[in-house]
Amino acid sequence: MASHAYVPKQQACAARVILVDDNEEFRAVIAKRLQNAGYSVTGMSNASAFLSEIATAGIRYDLAIVDVNLPDMQGDKIISWMKESELSSICALPVLVVTGWLSELPDALPIDGTAVEILRKPFRSQEFLETVTRLLQSSTRH
């Protein structure tokens, strides 16, 4: 098995993932994949709810999955807000950016100093889980 294989359920159970995507069906599929792999998942349909959750919920998330094209805020703006946060639990949070079109990505995605990876929809389940594992492993939060 490759070194980037996804983490088995017994090892992943403590990882908390927060997901924001306005497509309810996509959000449900991704949440189910993560839950089946043993992750705890909180899903949001818009940027406002996502930002409020990570800023005020009192839960320390291990990974954020952010859609680029949300109706109330673009993904690059979300990442910028996160990076500018004074809370280390937010500014150091690894981010998986998901997008239906690479052309949606802004020219200057704010990724300096933050673990960020980009996946283009649609993606294979194995590719997705390997990327999640890689981000979690690269983080000093685990």
C-alpha positions in Angstrom: 0.0 0.0 0.0 1.3 3.5 -0.9 2.5 5.8 1.8 -0.4 8.1 1.2 -3.1 5.5 1.8 -6.0 6.7 3.9 -5.9 6.3 7.6 -7.9 3.2 8.9 -10.9 3.9 11.1 -9.2 3.0 14.3 -6.5 5.6 13.7 -8.7 8.4 12.3 -11.4 8.5 14.9 -10.0 11.6 16.6 -9.7 13.7 13.4 -12.4 16.3 13.1 -13.2 17.7 9.7 -15.3 20.7 8.8 -16.7 20.9 5.3 -18.3 23.8 3.5 -20.0 23.3 0.1 -23.3 24.7 -1.1 -24.1 21.5 -3.1 -26.1 19.4 -0.6 -25.7 16.2 -2.5 -21.9 16.6 -2.8 -21.6 17.6 0.8 -23.6 14.5 1.9 -21.4 12.2 -0.3 -18.1 13.6 1.1 -19.4 13.5 4.7 -20.3 9.9 4.2 -16.9 9.0 2.8 -15.2 10.7 5.7 -17.4 9.1 8.3 -16.9 5.7 6.7 -13.2 6.2 7.1 -13.6 7.1 10.8 -13.6 10.9 10.7 -15.9 13.1 12.6 -17.6 15.6 10.1 -19.4 18.8 10.5 -21.0 20.1 7.2 -22.0 23.6 6.3 -23.8 25.0 3.3 -22.4 28.5 3.2 -19.3 30.5 4.2 -21.0 32.5 6.9 -22.0 29.4 8.9 -18.6 27.8 8.3 -16.7 30.9 9.6 -19.0 31.2 12.6 -18.6 27.5 13.5 -14.8 27.6 13.4 -14.6 30.9 15.3 -17.1 30.2 18.0 -17.9 26.5 18.4 -15.1 25.7 20.8 -14.3 22.7 18.8 -10.8 22.3 17.5 -11.0 21.0 13.9 -8.1 19.1 12.3 -9.0 19.8 8.6 -11.2 22.2 6.6 -12.6 21.2 3.2 -13.6 24.4 1.3 -15.5 24.7 -2.0 -14.1 27.6 -4.1 -17.3 28.9 -5.4 -19.8 29.6 -2.6 -22.7 32.0 -3.0 -21.8 34.2 -0.1 -18.0 34.2 -0.2 -15.3 32.7 -2.5 -13.0 30.0 -1.1 -9.9 32.2 -1.4 -11.5 34.8 0.9 -12.3 32.1 3.4 -8.7 30.9 3.4 -7.4 34.6 3.7 -9.7 35.1 6.7 -8.4 31.9 8.3 -4.8 32.8 7.7 -5.3 36.3 9.3 -7.0 34.9 12.4 -5.2 35.4 15.6 -6.3 32.0 16.8 -3.7 29.3 16.1 -6.5 26.8 15.9 -7.8 28.6 12.8 -4.7 30.1 11.1 -2.9 26.7 11.2 -5.8 24.6 10.1 -4.9 22.6 6.9 -7.3 23.2 4.0 -8.5 21.0 1.2 -9.8 23.2 -1.6 -12.4 21.5 -3.9 -13.6 23.0 -7.1 -15.5 22.0 -10.2 -13.4 24.1 -12.5 -9.7 25.0 -12.2 -10.6 28.3 -13.8 -12.5 29.2 -10.6 -9.3 29.3 -8.7 -8.0 32.9 -8.1 -4.6 33.8 -9.4 -3.2 34.2 -5.9 -4.7 31.6 -3.6 -3.4 32.5 -0.1 -1.5 29.4 0.8 1.8 30.6 2.1 2.6 28.9 5.4 -0.6 26.9 5.4 -1.0 23.2 4.4 -3.4 23.6 1.4 -4.1 21.1 -1.4 -6.5 21.4 -4.3 -8.8 18.7 -5.8 -10.8 19.2 -8.9 -14.3 17.7 -8.9 -15.1 15.0 -9.7 -12.4 13.0 -8.0 -12.0 9.4 -7.0 -12.7 8.3 -3.4 -9.2 6.9 -3.0 -7.6 10.1 -4.3 -9.8 12.2 -1.9 -9.0 10.0 1.2 -5.3 10.0 0.3 -5.3 13.8 0.1 -7.1 14.1 3.4 -4.6 11.8 5.0 -1.6 13.7 3.6 -3.0 17.0 4.9 -3.6 15.6 8.3 -0.2 14.0 8.5 1.5 17.3 7.4 -0.2 19.2 10.1 1.5 19.7 13.5 -2.0 19.6 15.1 -2.0 15.7 15.1 
